């Protein structure tokens, strides 16, 4: 079930009404019933697999509390993550057609993190299987994430929240903002990606523009979905972790990945990167590298190698094809080299007296944008040959003759104006948020006669300029099937 569908909106509204009608202590049951309805409407295969994962997590957590065994933990994780890997990658190699459960990666990673946290003693295992099921099956986050820990989400789901008008208004605003980004801008930009992939001799400026617009589309699509998810949850008094924090304001690739899909990065850092670097092998590697490269550089070698491994896995997580491998290896190599050369960059900055801000800020922003854009060629193309062909074509044929005709063939002038105006509104809001302005909270607290005209304009814009009609698929959030 799509989070843009009428069915989802009715289910969400009904769940909220029942939630606030129930006594405080049992309000979690409304979330449980809403989640069960969502997963059942998404297909029996989704319901069956999620329930199996929840039972393994619940029973495994209780076993790990009694028997803190690394072998037991390894077996549980192999069962949990192995099932996900089989469903995602077996069809690629076998040609079989398997039905993927909705939100497969999200609830699998969440349950795996729970098991590790119980093993580490950071989380007490949940004894009620229904409450454990709710943690992995909470329906707003199934289609888009985020990936939460028990400490972040478990208590919020099980503790009844009182009706707070500001939460209702603020959450409703966030839902509208997500729909605005997704339906007015991101879905219109689908045409620009299709134009670049159509083949033939394309001018370099069109390829570059299409790649930039794809990156913008991806951000607006995924962050728009997250706003809908977080907005509904906020209306129930539940605050989900932020998953995107204006990534295109990043001054380095490392900062970009701290702002992009934040909870996925946090999961890999907590459950893979840190264990790799602090393992016996990681410590031994650091000592060996310190003898060769010196203490300061040598101790970064395990982190660099672990970073490369993590990003390779992140690439494969996106898809089981060579473009995904190249995507992950590219970012892993950039991050690893940056880690290894960290001391050199500090020395160079000090020697050349380069400022941390000032004129260096736009230079760092441009450098980061260029590094990110290279990866996008592999993100939206079907195979490496197409990606490399388009990448090479970017530097050829910058003839702007026929510019108007080419742009008009992609979208009408009116469509370009709507898209451009929408992007400018998002940019202004993001700049305000980057300057620590709480736009959503301020609007929720402002006077009725100011707040509601703004919200009505948003509703009118979505109703008037949103992408609807024949062939429109409201389920097409790009990350829904991950």
VENVENNOR-V376110 format. One record per pair of residues at least 4 apart in sequence whose ideal C-beta (glycine too) atoms are under 7 Angstrom apart, sorted by the first residue. I is the first residue (numbers start at 1). J is the second residue. Records with the same first field share a line. If there is no record, write none. Layout:
I=J / J
This chain:
1=5 / 7 / 8 / 38 / 41 / 42
2=8 / 474 / 475
3=8 / 143 / 144 / 225 / 228 / 229
4=8 / 474
5=474
6=10
7=11 / 41
8=12
9=13
10=14
11=15 / 34 / 37 / 38
12=16 / 232
13=17
14=18
15=19 / 30 / 31 / 34
16=20 / 235 / 236
17=21
18=22 / 30
19=27 / 30 / 31 / 236
20=163
22=26 / 27 / 29 / 30
24=160
25=160
27=160
28=32 / 134 / 157 / 158 / 160
29=33
30=34
31=35 / 134 / 138 / 157
32=36 / 130 / 134
33=37
34=38 / 139
35=39 / 134 / 137 / 138 / 139
36=40
37=41
38=42 / 139 / 142
39=46 / 47 / 50 / 137 / 139
40=47
42=46 / 102
43=99
44=48
45=49 / 99 / 101
46=50 / 101 / 102
47=51
48=52
49=53 / 101
50=54 / 101 / 107 / 136 / 137
51=55 / 133
52=56
53=57 / 80 / 107 / 108 / 111 / 136
54=58 / 111 / 132 / 133 / 136 / 137
55=59 / 129
56=60 / 76 / 79 / 80
57=61 / 111 / 114 / 115 / 132 / 136
58=62 / 126 / 129 / 132
59=63
60=64 / 76 / 115
61=65 / 114 / 115 / 118 / 125 / 126
62=66 / 125
63=67 / 72
64=68 / 72 / 73 / 115 / 118 / 119
65=118 / 125
67=72
68=119
69=73
70=74
71=75
72=76
73=77 / 115 / 119
74=78
75=79
76=80 / 115
77=81 / 112 / 115
78=82
79=83
80=108 / 111 / 112
81=85 / 108 / 112
82=86
83=87
84=88 / 104 / 105 / 108
85=89
86=90
87=98 / 100 / 104
88=104 / 320
89=93 / 320
90=94 / 96 / 98
91=96 / 97 / 98
92=320
100=104 / 481
102=142 / 143
103=107 / 142 / 143
104=108
105=109 / 317 / 482
106=110 / 141 / 142 / 145 / 147
107=111 / 136 / 137 / 142
108=112
109=113 / 147 / 267
110=114 / 136 / 147 / 148
111=115 / 136
112=116
113=117 / 149 / 267 / 271
114=118 / 123 / 150
115=119
116=120 / 271
117=122 / 123 / 149 / 150
118=123 / 125
123=150 / 151
126=131 / 132
128=132
129=133
130=134
131=135 / 158
133=137
134=138 / 157
135=150 / 153 / 154 / 157
138=157
140=229 / 232 / 233
141=145 / 146 / 229 / 240
143=477 / 480
144=225 / 226 / 229 / 477 / 479 / 480
145=243 / 263
146=240 / 241 / 243 / 263
147=263 / 264 / 267
148=152 / 153 / 240 / 241 / 263
149=153
150=154
152=241
153=157
154=158
155=159
156=238 / 239
157=238
161=236 / 237
164=237
165=169
166=170 / 444 / 445
167=171 / 234 / 235 / 237
168=172 / 235
169=173 / 444
170=174 / 234 / 440 / 441 / 444
171=175 / 231 / 232 / 234 / 235
172=176 / 231 / 235
173=177 / 440 / 443 / 444 / 455
174=178 / 227 / 230 / 231 / 234 / 440
175=179 / 227 / 228 / 231 / 232
176=180 / 455 / 458 / 459 / 462
177=181 / 227
178=182 / 224 / 225 / 227 / 228 / 231
179=183 / 224 / 228 / 462
180=184 / 458 / 461 / 462
181=185 / 186 / 220 / 223 / 224 / 227 / 426
182=186 / 187 / 220 / 221 / 224 / 225
183=187 / 462 / 466 / 467
184=188 / 418 / 422 / 461 / 462 / 465 / 466
185=189 / 220 / 419 / 422 / 423 / 426
186=217 / 220 / 221 / 224
187=467
188=411 / 415 / 418 / 419 / 467
189=193 / 213 / 216 / 217 / 419
190=194
191=195 / 410 / 411
192=196 / 210 / 213 / 410
193=197 / 210 / 214 / 217 / 380
194=198
195=210 / 410
196=202 / 206 / 207 / 210 / 211 / 390
197=381
202=206 / 207 / 393
203=397 / 398 / 399
204=208 / 393 / 394 / 395 / 396 / 397 / 398
205=209 / 398 / 400
206=210 / 406
207=211 / 390 / 393 / 394
208=212 / 394
209=213
210=214
211=215 / 373 / 376 / 377
212=216 / 373
213=217
214=218 / 376 / 380
215=219 / 372 / 373 / 376
216=220 / 423
217=221
218=222 / 478
219=223 / 244 / 247 / 248
220=224 / 426
221=225 / 477 / 478
222=226 / 244 / 478 / 479
223=227 / 244
224=228
225=229 / 477
226=230 / 243 / 244
227=231
228=232
229=233 / 240
230=234 / 240
231=235
233=238 / 240
234=238 / 239
241=262 / 263
242=262
243=261 / 262 / 263
244=259 / 260 / 262
245=259 / 262
246=259 / 430 / 433 / 434
247=256 / 259 / 260
249=434
250=255 / 256 / 259 / 368
251=255 / 361 / 364 / 365 / 368
252=256 / 364 / 368
253=257 / 331 / 334 / 335 / 338 / 368 / 371
254=258 / 335 / 338
255=259
256=260 / 368 / 372
257=265
258=262 / 265
261=265
262=266
263=267
264=268
265=269
266=270
267=271
268=272 / 273 / 310 / 314
269=273 / 274
270=274
271=275
272=276 / 310
273=277 / 306 / 307 / 310
274=278
275=279
276=282 / 306 / 309
277=282 / 302 / 303 / 306
278=282
280=284
281=285
282=286 / 302 / 306
283=287
284=288
285=289 / 301 / 302
286=290 / 298 / 299 / 301 / 302
287=291
288=292
289=293 / 298 / 301
290=294 / 295 / 298 / 299
292=298
293=297 / 298
294=298
295=299
296=343
297=340 / 343
300=304 / 339 / 340 / 342
301=305
302=306
303=307 / 339
304=308 / 336 / 339 / 340
305=309
306=310
307=311 / 332 / 335 / 336 / 339
308=312 / 332 / 333 / 336
309=313
310=314
311=315 / 328 / 331 / 332 / 335
312=316 / 325 / 328 / 329 / 332
313=317 / 328
314=328
315=324 / 325 / 327 / 328 / 329
316=320 / 324 / 325 / 328
318=324 / 327
319=324
320=324
322=326 / 383 / 384
323=327 / 378 / 381 / 383 / 384 / 387
324=328
325=329
326=330 / 378 / 384
327=331 / 375 / 378 / 379
328=332
329=333
330=334 / 374 / 375
331=335 / 375
332=336
333=337
334=338 / 371
335=339
336=340
337=341
338=342
341=345
342=346
343=347
344=348
345=349
346=350
347=351
348=352
349=354
354=360
355=360
356=360
357=361
359=363
360=364
361=365
362=366
363=367
364=368
365=369
366=370
367=371
368=372
369=373
370=374
372=376
375=379
376=380
377=381 / 387 / 390 / 391
378=387
381=386 / 387 / 390
382=386
384=388
385=389
386=390
387=391
388=392
389=393
390=394
402=406
403=407
404=408
405=409
407=416
408=412 / 413
411=415 / 416
413=417
414=418
415=419
416=420
417=421
418=422 / 465
419=423
420=424
421=425
422=426
423=427
424=428
425=429
426=430
427=431
428=432
429=433 / 439
430=434
431=435
432=437 / 439
433=437 / 439
438=442
439=443
440=444
441=445
442=446
443=451 / 454
446=450 / 451
447=451
448=452
450=454
451=455
452=456
453=457
454=458
455=459
456=460
457=461
458=462
459=463
460=464
461=465
462=466
467=472
468=472
475=480
